[in-house]
């Protein structure tokens, strides 16, 4: 799926996007040209100062599964 021709001025919080063969986990609200495929309660960062700060590493396979409503509501409100 290609990137959007024009970037959005701002995305929602905790969105997941796709463009080409890449996906992105966008936690803060920010501009972007990704095709949005959903939102999630889970974050992609373990600890910004830890030895392995991100849950995913280059080359990892990722599968997106639905959150339970109570998980989603707890992290996005």
C-alpha atoms as a printed R data frame, in Angstrom:
   type eleno elety resid chain resno       x       y      z
1  ATOM     1    CA   UNK     A     1   0.000   0.000  0.000
2  ATOM     2    CA   UNK     A     2   1.565   3.336 -0.967
3  ATOM     3    CA   UNK     A     3   1.923   6.337  1.311
4  ATOM     4    CA   UNK     A     4  -0.749   9.012  1.089
5  ATOM     5    CA   UNK     A     5  -0.235  11.712 -1.526
6  ATOM     6    CA   UNK     A     6  -0.739  14.371  1.139
7  ATOM     7    CA   UNK     A     7   0.199  13.913  4.788
8  ATOM     8    CA   UNK     A     8  -2.397  14.345  7.516
9  ATOM     9    CA   UNK     A     9  -1.864  17.423  9.662
10 ATOM    10    CA   UNK     A    10  -2.230  15.280 12.792
11 ATOM    11    CA   UNK     A    11  -2.982  11.643 13.626
12 ATOM    12    CA   UNK     A    12  -4.875  10.210 16.576
13 ATOM    13    CA   UNK     A    13  -2.916   8.884 19.531
14 ATOM    14    CA   UNK     A    14  -1.614   5.282 19.391
15 ATOM    15    CA   UNK     A    15  -2.253   4.627 15.698
16 ATOM    16    CA   UNK     A    16  -0.717   1.942 13.533
17 ATOM    17    CA   UNK     A    17   0.058   2.635  9.910
18 ATOM    18    CA   UNK     A    18   1.350   0.922  6.818
19 ATOM    19    CA   UNK     A    19   3.136   2.102  3.676
20 ATOM    20    CA   UNK     A    20   4.809  -0.207  1.173
21 ATOM    21    CA   UNK     A    21   6.283  -3.131  3.124
22 ATOM    22    CA   UNK     A    22   6.698  -1.162  6.363
23 ATOM    23    CA   UNK     A    23   4.468  -0.580  9.351
24 ATOM    24    CA   UNK     A    24   4.705   2.119 11.987
25 ATOM    25    CA   UNK     A    25   3.566   2.512 15.579
26 ATOM    26    CA   UNK     A    26   2.803   6.186 16.174
27 ATOM    27    CA   UNK     A    27   2.256   6.864 19.873
28 ATOM    28    CA   UNK     A    28   2.086  10.683 20.060
29 ATOM    29    CA   UNK     A    29  -0.156  12.755 17.823
30 ATOM    30    CA   UNK     A    30   1.871  13.946 14.829
31 ATOM    31    CA   UNK     A    31   1.672  14.627 11.095
32 ATOM    32    CA   UNK     A    32   2.113  11.685  8.762
33 ATOM    33    CA   UNK     A    33   1.516  10.218  5.346
34 ATOM    34    CA   UNK     A    34   1.015   6.600  6.415
35 ATOM    35    CA   UNK     A    35  -2.171   4.687  5.596
36 ATOM    36    CA   UNK     A    36  -3.748   4.155  9.028
37 ATOM    37    CA   UNK     A    37  -4.853   0.605  9.803
38 ATOM    38    CA   UNK     A    38  -5.987   0.999 13.406
39 ATOM    39    CA   UNK     A    39  -5.289   2.105 16.951
40 ATOM    40    CA   UNK     A    40  -3.985   0.103 19.856
41 ATOM    41    CA   UNK     A    41  -3.588   0.255 23.595
42 ATOM    42    CA   UNK     A    42  -0.089  -1.208 23.532
43 ATOM    43    CA   UNK     A    43   3.019   0.847 22.987
44 ATOM    44    CA   UNK     A    44   6.179  -0.019 21.073
45 ATOM    45    CA   UNK     A    45   8.656   1.329 23.639
46 ATOM    46    CA   UNK     A    46   9.872  -0.744 26.600
47 ATOM    47    CA   UNK     A    47  12.101   1.848 28.223
48 ATOM    48    CA   UNK     A    48  13.659   4.760 26.321
49 ATOM    49    CA   UNK     A    49  16.868   4.421 28.360
50 ATOM    50    CA   UNK     A    50  17.037   0.629 28.517
51 ATOM    51    CA   UNK     A    51  19.457  -1.605 26.595
52 ATOM    52    CA   UNK     A    52  16.686  -2.652 24.166
53 ATOM    53    CA   UNK     A    53  14.254   0.281 24.171
54 ATOM    54    CA   UNK     A    54  11.797  -1.002 21.563
55 ATOM    55    CA   UNK     A    55   9.650  -4.137 21.607
56 ATOM    56    CA   UNK     A    56  10.345  -4.703 17.893
57 ATOM    57    CA   UNK     A    57  13.644  -4.807 16.063
58 ATOM    58    CA   UNK     A    58  14.392  -4.413 12.329
59 ATOM    59    CA   UNK     A    59  13.380  -7.579 10.490
60 ATOM    60    CA   UNK     A    60  10.878  -8.756 13.118
61 ATOM    61    CA   UNK     A    61   7.566 -10.133 11.868
62 ATOM    62    CA   UNK     A    62   4.579  -8.358 13.431
63 ATOM    63    CA   UNK     A    63   1.002  -9.537 13.649
64 ATOM    64    CA   UNK     A    64  -1.720  -7.085 14.651
65 ATOM    65    CA   UNK     A    65  -4.456  -8.579 16.832
66 ATOM    66    CA   UNK     A    66  -7.552  -6.862 18.275
67 ATOM    67    CA   UNK     A    67  -7.326  -5.378 21.778
68 ATOM    68    CA   UNK     A    68 -10.059  -6.106 24.275
69 ATOM    69    CA   UNK     A    69 -12.163  -2.944 24.749
70 ATOM    70    CA   UNK     A    70 -11.138  -2.553 28.412
71 ATOM    71    CA   UNK     A    71  -7.419  -2.670 27.485
72 ATOM    72    CA   UNK     A    72  -7.885  -0.067 24.788
73 ATOM    73    CA   UNK     A    73  -9.967   2.284 26.949
74 ATOM    74    CA   UNK     A    74  -7.467   2.129 29.842
75 ATOM    75    CA   UNK     A    75  -4.570   3.284 27.667
76 ATOM    76    CA   UNK     A    76  -6.243   5.911 25.498
77 ATOM    77    CA   UNK     A    77  -8.349   7.877 27.957
